[in-house]
Amino acid sequence: MARLDAYAAREVLHHPATRTAPSTDRDDALNAVITAAGLGAGVLPGGHRQSLSDAVAVALPLPLALALALALALAETELGHLLQDGKAAPDNPPEEVPQPT
């Protein structure tokens, strides 16, 4: 996968054609992408969810490109806090995911 798209990985993993041609290596790779993205890891704790909601509320009156950039920057900050707090995914320590270049 050129881009680590966890939603696409999840769709591929659960697609009927994938289930008819099992491949442990492929399934492990898809599951790694899904896990690294935190899909299915649960919900944000209340304080972090409120911070993210506040960031979106601040960004809404701005022009779309600026609003999206601000929301993304604030979301990355909150994600960093989650990872530092060890609350991102119980029983699933965060790991570095290579980014496409």
PyMOL commands that set and color helices and strands:
alter all, ss='L'
color gray80, all
select helices_A, chain A and resi 6-14+16-20+24-37+46-59+64-85
alter helices_A, ss='H'
color red, helices_A
deselect
rebuild
show_as cartoon
